[in-house]
């Protein structure tokens, strides 16, 4: 895990929780209705399982995600955003809009926009 910024600044404190590589992509996947460890790995090629485990634990420790065990053997869990985690929706949408406006070809924007948040279970 990255070292903490150890600053009182709210941006730095937010980055202490969300600024590690892969973290926002895990949050994105939770908004898109993914709940299981394997689903997160499938949607983020290159994400090591150990890193995913660390990110989920950190999100849980900070009250953004809750974990529910649905099988004891083998141990299996589902992850869901808490109310605090769901409050990140406008932040994630703003990042997505910024990326579509500044980092994508114009013809790809509409196609991407229709897939990202429009069909998510938390859309609306």
VMD Tcl script that builds the backbone (N, CA, C; Angstrom):
set m [mol new atoms 372]
animate dup $m
set s [atomselect $m all]
$s set {name element resname resid chain x y z} {
  {N N UNK 1 A 0.829 -1.187 0.000}
  {CA C UNK 1 A 0.000 0.000 0.000}
  {C C UNK 1 A 0.866 1.240 0.000}
  {N N UNK 2 A 0.305 2.294 -0.586}
  {CA C UNK 2 A 1.029 3.557 -0.649}
  {C C UNK 2 A 1.114 4.179 0.741}
  {N N UNK 3 A 2.113 4.983 0.917}
  {CA C UNK 3 A 2.250 5.692 2.190}
  {C C UNK 3 A 1.202 6.791 2.270}
  {N N UNK 4 A 0.723 7.051 3.456}
  {CA C UNK 4 A -0.270 8.100 3.668}
  {C C UNK 4 A 0.375 9.467 3.490}
  {N N UNK 5 A -0.433 10.427 3.071}
  {CA C UNK 5 A 0.049 11.797 2.923}
  {C C UNK 5 A 0.218 12.478 4.280}
  {N N UNK 6 A -0.551 12.027 5.281}
  {CA C UNK 6 A -0.470 12.595 6.633}
  {C C UNK 6 A -0.651 14.112 6.625}
  {N N UNK 7 A -1.674 14.562 5.922}
  {CA C UNK 7 A -2.021 15.971 5.880}
  {C C UNK 7 A -3.470 16.135 6.302}
  {N N UNK 8 A -3.814 17.295 6.787}
  {CA C UNK 8 A -5.197 17.584 7.168}
  {C C UNK 8 A -6.043 17.968 5.960}
  {N N UNK 9 A -5.434 18.277 4.849}
  {CA C UNK 9 A -6.141 18.663 3.635}
  {C C UNK 9 A -7.146 17.578 3.244}
  {N N UNK 10 A -8.404 17.929 2.963}
  {CA C UNK 10 A -9.400 16.909 2.622}
  {C C UNK 10 A -9.068 16.148 1.333}
  {N N UNK 11 A -8.396 16.783 0.400}
  {CA C UNK 11 A -8.000 16.075 -0.823}
  {C C UNK 11 A -6.970 15.004 -0.485}
  {N N UNK 12 A -5.973 15.353 0.304}
  {CA C UNK 12 A -4.950 14.386 0.708}
  {C C UNK 12 A -5.562 13.255 1.519}
  {N N UNK 13 A -6.470 13.573 2.419}
  {CA C UNK 13 A -7.110 12.534 3.244}
  {C C UNK 13 A -7.959 11.599 2.388}
  {N N UNK 14 A -8.625 12.143 1.381}
  {CA C UNK 14 A -9.398 11.309 0.462}
  {C C UNK 14 A -8.466 10.399 -0.331}
  {N N UNK 15 A -7.353 10.936 -0.785}
  {CA C UNK 15 A -6.388 10.116 -1.515}
  {C C UNK 15 A -5.784 9.024 -0.641}
  {N N UNK 16 A -5.682 9.253 0.656}
  {CA C UNK 16 A -5.214 8.203 1.562}
  {C C UNK 16 A -6.122 6.972 1.484}
  {N N UNK 17 A -7.400 7.193 1.223}
  {CA C UNK 17 A -8.362 6.089 1.147}
  {C C UNK 17 A -8.541 5.588 -0.282}
  {N N UNK 18 A -8.629 6.489 -1.244}
  {CA C UNK 18 A -9.010 6.119 -2.614}
  {C C UNK 18 A -7.891 6.231 -3.641}
  {N N UNK 19 A -6.734 6.718 -3.237}
  {CA C UNK 19 A -5.697 7.043 -4.198}
  {C C UNK 19 A -4.790 5.913 -4.643}
  {N N UNK 20 A -4.903 4.735 -4.030}
  {CA C UNK 20 A -4.063 3.617 -4.458}
  {C C UNK 20 A -4.509 3.113 -5.829}
  {N N UNK 21 A -3.556 2.621 -6.594}
  {CA C UNK 21 A -3.873 2.060 -7.911}
  {C C UNK 21 A -4.927 0.968 -7.767}
  {N N UNK 22 A -5.886 0.946 -8.658}
  {CA C UNK 22 A -6.982 -0.014 -8.767}
  {C C UNK 22 A -8.176 0.313 -7.875}
  {N N UNK 23 A -8.017 1.122 -6.844}
  {CA C UNK 23 A -9.099 1.321 -5.887}
  {C C UNK 23 A -10.354 1.890 -6.540}
  {N N UNK 24 A -10.224 2.950 -7.313}
  {CA C UNK 24 A -11.415 3.540 -7.929}
  {C C UNK 24 A -12.035 2.612 -8.967}
  {N N UNK 25 A -11.239 1.752 -9.586}
  {CA C UNK 25 A -11.808 0.797 -10.534}
  {C C UNK 25 A -12.628 -0.263 -9.808}
  {N N UNK 26 A -12.222 -0.632 -8.616}
  {CA C UNK 26 A -13.020 -1.554 -7.795}
  {C C UNK 26 A -14.328 -0.874 -7.399}
  {N N UNK 27 A -14.252 0.386 -6.991}
  {CA C UNK 27 A -15.464 1.140 -6.639}
  {C C UNK 27 A -16.370 1.250 -7.863}
  {N N UNK 28 A -15.799 1.547 -9.019}
  {CA C UNK 28 A -16.578 1.597 -10.267}
  {C C UNK 28 A -17.317 0.286 -10.490}
  {N N UNK 29 A -16.621 -0.831 -10.331}
  {CA C UNK 29 A -17.247 -2.136 -10.543}
  {C C UNK 29 A -18.368 -2.395 -9.550}
  {N N UNK 30 A -18.207 -1.943 -8.324}
  {CA C UNK 30 A -19.280 -2.087 -7.339}
  {C C UNK 30 A -20.512 -1.297 -7.776}
  {N N UNK 31 A -20.314 -0.103 -8.309}
  {CA C UNK 31 A -21.434 0.681 -8.820}
  {C C UNK 31 A -22.098 -0.002 -10.008}
  {N N UNK 32 A -21.330 -0.746 -10.763}
  {CA C UNK 32 A -21.868 -1.439 -11.936}
  {C C UNK 32 A -22.486 -2.788 -11.581}
  {N N UNK 33 A -22.592 -3.098 -10.303}
  {CA C UNK 33 A -23.297 -4.288 -9.857}
  {C C UNK 33 A -22.439 -5.512 -9.639}
  {N N UNK 34 A -21.138 -5.378 -9.789}
  {CA C UNK 34 A -20.273 -6.530 -9.511}
  {C C UNK 34 A -20.118 -6.650 -8.002}
  {N N UNK 35 A -20.132 -7.887 -7.518}
  {CA C UNK 35 A -20.092 -8.094 -6.071}
  {C C UNK 35 A -19.066 -9.131 -5.636}
  {N N UNK 36 A -18.561 -9.908 -6.576}
  {CA C UNK 36 A -17.690 -11.030 -6.206}
  {C C UNK 36 A -16.252 -10.813 -6.658}
  {N N UNK 37 A -15.350 -11.362 -5.880}
  {CA C UNK 37 A -13.913 -11.238 -6.099}
  {C C UNK 37 A -13.536 -11.568 -7.545}
  {N N UNK 38 A -14.031 -12.683 -8.045}
  {CA C UNK 38 A -13.699 -13.123 -9.406}
  {C C UNK 38 A -14.170 -12.110 -10.453}
  {N N UNK 39 A -15.321 -11.494 -10.222}
  {CA C UNK 39 A -15.831 -10.494 -11.160}
  {C C UNK 39 A -14.901 -9.283 -11.234}
  {N N UNK 40 A -14.375 -8.866 -10.091}
  {CA C UNK 40 A -13.453 -7.726 -10.090}
  {C C UNK 40 A -12.194 -8.059 -10.877}
  {N N UNK 41 A -11.678 -9.270 -10.693}
  {CA C UNK 41 A -10.476 -9.679 -11.421}
  {C C UNK 41 A -10.732 -9.748 -12.921}
  {N N UNK 42 A -11.907 -10.223 -13.316}
  {CA C UNK 42 A -12.237 -10.359 -14.737}
  {C C UNK 42 A -12.358 -9.008 -15.436}
  {N N UNK 43 A -12.827 -7.995 -14.735}
  {CA C UNK 43 A -13.051 -6.707 -15.377}
  {C C UNK 43 A -11.837 -5.781 -15.324}
  {N N UNK 44 A -10.817 -6.177 -14.605}
  {CA C UNK 44 A -9.598 -5.369 -14.532}
  {C C UNK 44 A -8.388 -6.242 -14.810}
  {N N UNK 45 A -8.147 -6.544 -16.079}
  {CA C UNK 45 A -6.976 -7.373 -16.413}
  {C C UNK 45 A -5.698 -6.731 -15.870}
  {N N UNK 46 A -4.867 -7.554 -15.283}
  {CA C UNK 46 A -3.622 -7.062 -14.705}
  {C C UNK 46 A -3.714 -6.781 -13.218}
  {N N UNK 47 A -4.916 -6.813 -12.662}
  {CA C UNK 47 A -5.090 -6.592 -11.227}
  {C C UNK 47 A -4.720 -7.867 -10.477}
  {N N UNK 48 A -3.632 -7.848 -9.700}
  {CA C UNK 48 A -3.248 -9.040 -8.940}
  {C C UNK 48 A -4.253 -9.325 -7.818}
  {N N UNK 49 A -4.531 -10.593 -7.576}
  {CA C UNK 49 A -5.502 -10.995 -6.554}
  {C C UNK 49 A -5.126 -10.438 -5.175}
  {N N UNK 50 A -3.844 -10.445 -4.831}
  {CA C UNK 50 A -3.421 -9.924 -3.534}
  {C C UNK 50 A -3.716 -8.436 -3.418}
  {N N UNK 51 A -3.487 -7.701 -4.491}
  {CA C UNK 51 A -3.771 -6.263 -4.484}
  {C C UNK 51 A -5.277 -6.035 -4.344}
  {N N UNK 52 A -6.082 -6.808 -5.078}
  {CA C UNK 52 A -7.534 -6.690 -4.955}
  {C C UNK 52 A -7.974 -6.945 -3.519}
  {N N UNK 53 A -7.449 -7.991 -2.928}
  {CA C UNK 53 A -7.780 -8.307 -1.544}
  {C C UNK 53 A -7.432 -7.148 -0.613}
  {N N UNK 54 A -6.256 -6.569 -0.801}
  {CA C UNK 54 A -5.835 -5.422 0.011}
  {C C UNK 54 A -6.770 -4.229 -0.184}
  {N N UNK 55 A -7.147 -3.961 -1.435}
  {CA C UNK 55 A -8.023 -2.814 -1.713}
  {C C UNK 55 A -9.398 -3.010 -1.081}
  {N N UNK 56 A -9.948 -4.211 -1.205}
  {CA C UNK 56 A -11.252 -4.482 -0.613}
  {C C UNK 56 A -11.203 -4.352 0.909}
  {N N UNK 57 A -10.134 -4.846 1.521}
  {CA C UNK 57 A -9.984 -4.714 2.977}
  {C C UNK 57 A -9.891 -3.253 3.398}
  {N N UNK 58 A -9.156 -2.466 2.625}
  {CA C UNK 58 A -9.008 -1.046 2.951}
  {C C UNK 58 A -10.345 -0.317 2.790}
  {N N UNK 59 A -11.082 -0.618 1.728}
  {CA C UNK 59 A -12.396 -0.007 1.534}
  {C C UNK 59 A -13.352 -0.399 2.658}
  {N N UNK 60 A -13.279 -1.653 3.075}
  {CA C UNK 60 A -14.118 -2.123 4.176}
  {C C UNK 60 A -13.728 -1.437 5.492}
  {N N UNK 61 A -12.435 -1.338 5.748}
  {CA C UNK 61 A -11.953 -0.711 6.985}
  {C C UNK 61 A -12.353 0.760 7.067}
  {N N UNK 62 A -12.512 1.395 5.919}
  {CA C UNK 62 A -12.900 2.805 5.883}
  {C C UNK 62 A -14.407 3.006 5.746}
  {N N UNK 63 A -15.159 1.922 5.836}
  {CA C UNK 63 A -16.608 2.030 5.847}
  {C C UNK 63 A -17.263 2.269 4.508}
  {N N UNK 64 A -16.540 2.031 3.413}
  {CA C UNK 64 A -17.103 2.245 2.079}
  {C C UNK 64 A -17.726 0.984 1.501}
  {N N UNK 65 A -17.284 -0.164 1.990}
  {CA C UNK 65 A -17.728 -1.463 1.476}
  {C C UNK 65 A -18.062 -2.356 2.663}
  {N N UNK 66 A -19.087 -3.183 2.468}
  {CA C UNK 66 A -19.383 -4.214 3.460}
  {C C UNK 66 A -19.218 -5.572 2.791}
  {N N UNK 67 A -18.790 -6.521 3.584}
  {CA C UNK 67 A -18.500 -7.868 3.106}
  {C C UNK 67 A -19.484 -8.831 3.743}
  {N N UNK 68 A -20.095 -9.693 2.909}
  {CA C UNK 68 A -21.034 -10.698 3.416}
  {C C UNK 68 A -20.589 -12.068 2.938}
  {N N UNK 69 A -20.288 -12.969 3.872}
  {CA C UNK 69 A -19.847 -14.323 3.536}
  {C C UNK 69 A -21.073 -15.132 3.117}
  {N N UNK 70 A -20.985 -15.784 1.952}
  {CA C UNK 70 A -22.100 -16.610 1.500}
  {C C UNK 70 A -21.721 -18.083 1.415}
  {N N UNK 71 A -20.465 -18.421 1.660}
  {CA C UNK 71 A -20.032 -19.811 1.678}
  {C C UNK 71 A -18.838 -19.924 2.622}
  {N N UNK 72 A -18.921 -20.867 3.557}
  {CA C UNK 72 A -17.820 -21.049 4.497}
  {C C UNK 72 A -16.704 -21.911 3.920}
  {N N UNK 73 A -17.072 -22.899 3.112}
  {CA C UNK 73 A -16.053 -23.787 2.554}
  {C C UNK 73 A -16.351 -24.066 1.097}
  {N N UNK 74 A -15.563 -23.581 0.196}
  {CA C UNK 74 A -14.489 -22.616 0.446}
  {C C UNK 74 A -15.084 -21.250 0.807}
  {N N UNK 75 A -14.294 -20.477 1.528}
  {CA C UNK 75 A -14.758 -19.169 1.963}
  {C C UNK 75 A -15.030 -18.286 0.753}
  {N N UNK 76 A -16.246 -17.777 0.654}
  {CA C UNK 76 A -16.648 -16.905 -0.452}
  {C C UNK 76 A -17.441 -15.742 0.134}
  {N N UNK 77 A -17.223 -14.570 -0.431}
  {CA C UNK 77 A -17.907 -13.384 0.073}
  {C C UNK 77 A -18.387 -12.527 -1.082}
  {N N UNK 78 A -19.383 -11.725 -0.795}
  {CA C UNK 78 A -19.855 -10.696 -1.714}
  {C C UNK 78 A -19.573 -9.345 -1.076}
  {N N UNK 79 A -19.362 -8.374 -1.921}
  {CA C UNK 79 A -19.045 -7.026 -1.462}
  {C C UNK 79 A -20.091 -6.070 -1.989}
  {N N UNK 80 A -20.491 -5.136 -1.153}
  {CA C UNK 80 A -21.484 -4.135 -1.522}
  {C C UNK 80 A -21.057 -2.784 -0.945}
  {N N UNK 81 A -21.408 -1.736 -1.680}
  {CA C UNK 81 A -21.146 -0.398 -1.188}
  {C C UNK 81 A -22.065 -0.078 -0.012}
  {N N UNK 82 A -21.522 0.566 0.973}
  {CA C UNK 82 A -22.324 1.077 2.083}
  {C C UNK 82 A -22.925 2.414 1.642}
  {N N UNK 83 A -23.703 3.012 2.494}
  {CA C UNK 83 A -24.245 4.338 2.185}
  {C C UNK 83 A -23.104 5.328 1.955}
  {N N UNK 84 A -22.088 5.237 2.781}
  {CA C UNK 84 A -20.908 6.097 2.627}
  {C C UNK 84 A -20.244 5.849 1.270}
  {N N UNK 85 A -20.120 4.592 0.884}
  {CA C UNK 85 A -19.538 4.262 -0.416}
  {C C UNK 85 A -20.384 4.763 -1.569}
  {N N UNK 86 A -21.706 4.625 -1.440}
  {CA C UNK 86 A -22.601 5.096 -2.503}
  {C C UNK 86 A -22.546 6.614 -2.660}
  {N N UNK 87 A -22.121 7.312 -1.608}
  {CA C UNK 87 A -22.012 8.766 -1.704}
  {C C UNK 87 A -20.892 9.198 -2.657}
  {N N UNK 88 A -20.066 8.257 -3.102}
  {CA C UNK 88 A -19.015 8.553 -4.084}
  {C C UNK 88 A -19.548 8.632 -5.512}
  {N N UNK 89 A -20.804 8.294 -5.725}
  {CA C UNK 89 A -21.353 8.259 -7.081}
  {C C UNK 89 A -21.119 9.557 -7.859}
  {N N UNK 90 A -21.452 10.732 -7.315}
  {CA C UNK 90 A -21.223 11.944 -8.111}
  {C C UNK 90 A -19.741 12.198 -8.404}
  {N N UNK 91 A -18.878 11.770 -7.515}
  {CA C UNK 91 A -17.439 11.931 -7.732}
  {C C UNK 91 A -16.987 11.052 -8.904}
  {N N UNK 92 A -17.412 9.798 -8.892}
  {CA C UNK 92 A -17.042 8.875 -9.964}
  {C C UNK 92 A -17.640 9.316 -11.295}
  {N N UNK 93 A -18.884 9.782 -11.261}
  {CA C UNK 93 A -19.511 10.278 -12.493}
  {C C UNK 93 A -18.754 11.487 -13.037}
  {N N UNK 94 A -18.323 12.381 -12.154}
  {CA C UNK 94 A -17.577 13.559 -12.590}
  {C C UNK 94 A -16.242 13.159 -13.211}
  {N N UNK 95 A -15.555 12.203 -12.617}
  {CA C UNK 95 A -14.296 11.719 -13.190}
  {C C UNK 95 A -14.555 11.104 -14.563}
  {N N UNK 96 A -15.622 10.308 -14.674}
  {CA C UNK 96 A -15.973 9.698 -15.953}
  {C C UNK 96 A -16.300 10.734 -17.010}
  {N N UNK 97 A -17.082 11.752 -16.640}
  {CA C UNK 97 A -17.415 12.816 -17.601}
  {C C UNK 97 A -16.164 13.557 -18.043}
  {N N UNK 98 A -15.288 13.854 -17.096}
  {CA C UNK 98 A -14.055 14.558 -17.438}
  {C C UNK 98 A -13.229 13.719 -18.417}
  {N N UNK 99 A -13.110 12.428 -18.130}
  {CA C UNK 99 A -12.346 11.553 -19.007}
  {C C UNK 99 A -12.950 11.455 -20.397}
  {N N UNK 100 A -14.278 11.381 -20.479}
  {CA C UNK 100 A -14.922 11.312 -21.797}
  {C C UNK 100 A -14.727 12.611 -22.564}
  {N N UNK 101 A -14.753 13.724 -21.871}
  {CA C UNK 101 A -14.614 15.017 -22.531}
  {C C UNK 101 A -13.183 15.289 -22.982}
  {N N UNK 102 A -12.219 14.879 -22.179}
  {CA C UNK 102 A -10.837 15.282 -22.439}
  {C C UNK 102 A -9.911 14.173 -22.928}
  {N N UNK 103 A -10.309 12.919 -22.778}
  {CA C UNK 103 A -9.371 11.842 -23.081}
  {C C UNK 103 A -9.851 10.858 -24.148}
  {N N UNK 104 A -11.046 11.035 -24.681}
  {CA C UNK 104 A -11.583 10.097 -25.670}
  {C C UNK 104 A -11.897 10.814 -26.967}
  {N N UNK 105 A -11.898 10.046 -28.040}
  {CA C UNK 105 A -12.318 10.564 -29.330}
  {C C UNK 105 A -13.804 10.877 -29.269}
  {N N UNK 106 A -14.251 11.953 -29.891}
  {CA C UNK 106 A -15.663 12.341 -29.812}
  {C C UNK 106 A -16.643 11.242 -30.196}
  {N N UNK 107 A -16.342 10.447 -31.228}
  {CA C UNK 107 A -17.283 9.410 -31.668}
  {C C UNK 107 A -17.423 8.268 -30.662}
  {N N UNK 108 A -16.448 8.112 -29.770}
  {CA C UNK 108 A -16.519 7.042 -28.777}
  {C C UNK 108 A -17.272 7.472 -27.522}
  {N N UNK 109 A -17.441 8.766 -27.318}
  {CA C UNK 109 A -18.037 9.272 -26.077}
  {C C UNK 109 A -19.443 8.743 -25.834}
  {N N UNK 110 A -20.293 8.836 -26.830}
  {CA C UNK 110 A -21.684 8.425 -26.647}
  {C C UNK 110 A -21.780 6.934 -26.329}
  {N N UNK 111 A -21.006 6.122 -27.032}
  {CA C UNK 111 A -21.012 4.680 -26.794}
  {C C UNK 111 A -20.560 4.368 -25.367}
  {N N UNK 112 A -19.516 5.023 -24.918}
  {CA C UNK 112 A -19.000 4.790 -23.576}
  {C C UNK 112 A -20.000 5.288 -22.533}
  {N N UNK 113 A -20.539 6.466 -22.736}
  {CA C UNK 113 A -21.485 7.040 -21.771}
  {C C UNK 113 A -22.689 6.144 -21.578}
  {N N UNK 114 A -23.144 5.519 -22.619}
  {CA C UNK 114 A -24.334 4.681 -22.497}
  {C C UNK 114 A -24.055 3.403 -21.720}
  {N N UNK 115 A -22.798 3.007 -21.627}
  {CA C UNK 115 A -22.463 1.766 -20.930}
  {C C UNK 115 A -22.077 1.967 -19.480}
  {N N UNK 116 A -21.463 3.059 -19.140}
  {CA C UNK 116 A -20.817 3.188 -17.845}
  {C C UNK 116 A -21.818 3.304 -16.698}
  {N N UNK 117 A -22.544 4.416 -16.587}
  {CA C UNK 117 A -23.418 4.572 -15.430}
  {C C UNK 117 A -24.893 4.432 -15.770}
  {N N UNK 118 A -25.256 4.530 -17.029}
  {CA C UNK 118 A -26.664 4.469 -17.367}
  {C C UNK 118 A -27.315 3.135 -16.984}
  {N N UNK 119 A -26.571 2.037 -17.066}
  {CA C UNK 119 A -27.116 0.738 -16.778}
  {C C UNK 119 A -26.763 0.215 -15.389}
  {N N UNK 120 A -26.108 1.026 -14.585}
  {CA C UNK 120 A -25.710 0.535 -13.263}
  {C C UNK 120 A -26.921 0.423 -12.356}
  {N N UNK 121 A -26.890 -0.518 -11.409}
  {CA C UNK 121 A -28.013 -0.699 -10.483}
  {C C UNK 121 A -28.279 0.539 -9.642}
  {N N UNK 122 A -27.254 1.381 -9.466}
  {CA C UNK 122 A -27.409 2.581 -8.641}
  {C C UNK 122 A -27.697 3.812 -9.483}
  {N N UNK 123 A -27.922 3.634 -10.799}
  {CA C UNK 123 A -28.189 4.777 -11.674}
  {C C UNK 123 A -29.504 5.423 -11.291}
  {N N UNK 124 A -29.573 6.691 -11.548}
  {CA C UNK 124 A -30.840 7.387 -11.323}
  {C C UNK 124 A -30.737 8.403 -10.357}
}
mol reanalyze $m
mol bondsrecalc $m
mol representation Tube
mol addrep $m
